Amino acid sequence: MFGTNKRKMKLNKLKTSSRRKNRARHFQAPSHIRRIFMSAPLSKELRQKVQCSIYPHKKG
C-alpha cells in the first residue's frame, strides 16, 4: 500500500547535498575545474555579444 508510490530523493547518488563537502570540493579543486563551478548563464544581449550561453566568472 505505502511502498508503491516511492520516489527517488536524489537523482545522482554521486553528488552530495552537504554544504561542508561542497565547499571542500570547491576549494580543493584545480583551477580548470573551479572555472566550471564559477560559471553563470548570460542574458540574451550578452549571449549575442560574447556568442556563448555560459561564461566563467573572473576577478579583475
C-alpha positions as CSV (number, residue, x, y, z in Angstrom):
1,M,0.0,0.0,0.0
2,F,2.6,2.6,1.0
3,G,5.5,1.1,-0.9
4,T,4.0,1.5,-4.4
5,N,4.4,5.3,-4.7
6,K,8.1,5.6,-3.7
7,R,10.1,8.4,-5.3
8,K,13.8,8.9,-5.5
9,M,15.0,11.7,-3.3
10,K,18.3,12.1,-5.2
11,L,18.7,11.6,-8.9
12,N,22.5,11.3,-8.8
13,K,24.0,9.3,-5.9
14,L,27.5,10.6,-6.7
15,K,26.5,14.2,-5.8
16,T,26.3,15.4,-2.2
17,S,23.9,17.9,-0.6
18,S,26.3,18.6,2.2
19,R,27.4,22.2,2.4
20,R,30.7,21.3,4.1
21,K,31.6,18.7,1.4
22,N,30.7,21.0,-1.4
23,R,32.8,23.8,0.0
24,A,35.7,21.5,0.5
25,R,35.4,20.2,-3.1
26,H,35.3,23.7,-4.4
27,F,38.4,25.0,-2.6
28,Q,40.4,21.8,-3.3
29,A,39.5,21.7,-7.0
30,P,42.1,22.6,-9.6
31,S,41.6,25.9,-11.4
32,H,40.3,24.3,-14.7
33,I,37.5,22.6,-12.7
34,R,36.8,25.6,-10.5
35,R,36.3,27.6,-13.6
36,I,33.3,25.4,-14.5
37,F,31.9,25.7,-10.9
38,M,32.1,29.5,-11.1
39,S,30.3,29.9,-14.4
40,A,27.0,31.7,-14.8
41,P,24.3,31.9,-17.5
42,L,24.3,35.1,-19.6
43,S,21.4,37.4,-20.6
44,K,20.2,37.4,-24.2
45,E,22.1,40.6,-25.1
46,L,25.4,39.3,-23.7
47,R,24.9,35.9,-25.3
48,Q,24.8,37.6,-28.7
49,K,27.8,39.8,-27.9
50,V,30.0,37.0,-26.5
51,Q,28.5,34.2,-28.5
52,C,28.2,31.7,-25.7
53,S,25.5,30.9,-23.2
54,I,27.5,30.3,-20.1
55,Y,30.6,32.4,-19.1
56,P,33.1,31.9,-16.3
57,H,33.2,34.5,-13.5
58,K,36.6,36.1,-13.2
59,K,38.1,38.6,-10.8
60,G,39.6,41.7,-12.2
